[in-house]
């Protein structure tokens, strides 16, 4: 490929199955941005011997970057330029890069998928000027994820990151959906400012002991499943919460709903340590299902009975009064 340097007008570059250990010099040296100023899209697949990527961050027009099955890559070469990195990147997809150790300093592009990067140990991403979606899958060595001010991050999904111990979102005013699945070591979840959070879903995070949501004015749907060590859940102010589902959280002993005036659907299943439940103010609760909560002894619905259209209580063997 050394003699295949394209002209400056190239807009799309696709490389598959390149067998050398290093990309050609015209891709690796500083000045890539001036050589290919109009390059918009890059897709590289199956170049399994290459261990260092070109300084793609220097490309001034790059909008889409896809890297797939790059088994030896450990880092991305940034070069010596001090320019802002990936200024216009809209789509980032990284998949099957088992030796990638860290993500370079960059802004979150508008659509990002990081998949099966099993050696990725940490990630620190900064804000982006455009609406953003970030998805991280099967990064088994990822221990921490910190998102600084992310004014346009709207959706965040994390799947099967078995060593992820902490997740911290500093300021995400546009975040509307957050989903975390099968992150068994997640012990700390900090949501500092998420005024637009509409839906929160947490599945199979067995190391999560407590969850406290301070102020979630837009939270409408909350679902927690199979978090076996979750002991307490506290919602301080959730004026928009309409659906709450908690399933198979066997150690959940405390559930506090301070003010949920919009709550219409409540479902609790297989929470064996839950001893009592009190709904202080849920005047619009219409559907309530509680099953297999073997230690539940008391249930206080306060102002809810007049609005209830469906009440389903099954196998709560110690429930003495309602």
Buried (B, 14 or more C-beta within 10 A) or exposed (E): EEEEEEEEEBEEBEBEEBEEEBBBEBBBEEEBBEBBBBBBBBBBBBBBEBBBBBBBBBBEBBBBBBBBBBBBBBBBBBBEBEEEBBBBBBBBBBBBBBBBBBBBEBBBBBBBBBBBBBBBBEBBBBBBEEBBBBBBBBBBBBBBBBBBEBBBBBBBBBBBBBBBBBBBBBBBBBBBBBBBBBBBBBBBBEBEBBBBBBBBBBBBBBBBEBBEBEBBEBBBBBBBBBBBBBBBBBBEBBBBBBBBBBBBBBBBBBBEBEBBBBBBBBBBBBBBBBBBBEBBBBBBBBBBBBBBBBBBBEBEBEBBEEBBEEBEBEEBEEBEEE
